[in-house]
Amino acid sequence: MEEEKYRFSREEEISRVVQRFERMKRNNENYFFDVIEFETIIDYYLERNNQTKALEAASIASRQHPNSVPIQLRNAKVLLDRGKTVEAMKILKRLENIEPGNHEIFIAKGTALGMMGDIAGAMKMFDTALTKDSDDIENILYSVTSVLQSLNYFDQVIPFLERLIDLEPYYAPHLYDIAFACEKVHDFEKSIKYYQQYLDSEPFADNAWFNLGMVYSRLERFTEALDAYEYALAINPDNDFALFNKGIVLSSLERFDEAAQVYLEYLAQEPESYEAMTYLAECYEKTSRFKLARKYFYEAIELAPEFADAWIGLGITELDEGNLDKSLKYLKKASEADPDNPEIWLLTGKVLNRKGNKKQAVRCLRETLKLDPYINEAWLEMGLIILEGNFGARTLSILKKVRKIIGDFPGIDYLLAAISLHTGNSREALSYLRKALELDSEAFYSFSVLFGLYNRKRAIRNLLDKYNLK
């Protein structure tokens, strides 16, 4: 009760002093405010993100109290809020000489340096701030972590958050902050650990369940991601992001009928979402409901003609039904919308190969691999064209030169191994196959079609056995 009375009294006092300041400005008069009153006024405007009035109040305060460190510090913070780091640093350097033991000055200097991109200098200032007041370590750490988070220095914020957690282990928001920071720096296992700890304390935080689902998705742990999104939706049925991502996860699990229902539910709430329409159409394409797939691809294109994914979807749908010319027409539209998309070049190459236009198909596949040499499917398609056309002897030296330029990639090593076998060079084939297996042994299952009966050769079989490949 006493605490509530104090809070009410404090709010009344803030309102009174701010109204007096605004009356002074409105009437173009000069009133005197003491240092504490000016601090209250400036903080009031800063908390409401009214930087113009905060700067105005700080300027008047600086004139009335030119030697007040708290006022000058507030002035520097206002300048920082407006991005005026150089002006703020001039003030802060002066204040440091007056009060070298004031940790707030060093936090503000660290903020300025961080905003300038000098993170090493910023960290030095924050470390200095932590040496200035041993009785206020928690608040100093909290200020430092707030600054680093706001500037997106997630790598640097993690050690400070760990110290905060050691000091305040039962304060759940620290766990959320460190989980989020770990997620941003792709330390996903740690992120999961901290999100789970946070959710032990705050089980009804739908945003944390959503974030946990995102991390599981990044690790391709789709079943766990689905559980997390369902928890988020059970707590907050209006969490549209969780609903949308639930659809994506169901598609990743190849549960396309369920995913389609989720996207329909999402579109009932967000009828203009061309992404959801496209993903819904993809579910119908995957389940061979091509008429429905086309319907939603076309609707997505009506809303966003430059959205390449919808054109790609139409191209795939026509390819599924053997309409190769139509497929090429839509893939051309996709390429116009997104010319640097390797998936479009790969699909175009596959369609051209099906049409018998090997030369143009190879050109498209080459473009795919220029954009992304990790696409094994493009190397496989290239291999099929080379071996079916008996071009192995002619292309082997070219591919070796390509490998020297691009370096080790599993796709080109598998391809070189297969072509070497077909051209009678078993020793080279084993060397390339060994390198490919070291890089990505599981990919062998995709490329095994290129090896044919050579898989039965003892030397090949012995090498595959080392990786438990059948």
Order of alpha helices (4+ residues) and beta strands (2+ residues): alpha-alpha-alpha-alpha-alpha-alpha-alpha-alpha-alpha-alpha-alpha-alpha-alpha-alpha-alpha-alpha-alpha-alpha-alpha-alpha-alpha-alpha-alpha-alpha-alpha-alpha-alpha
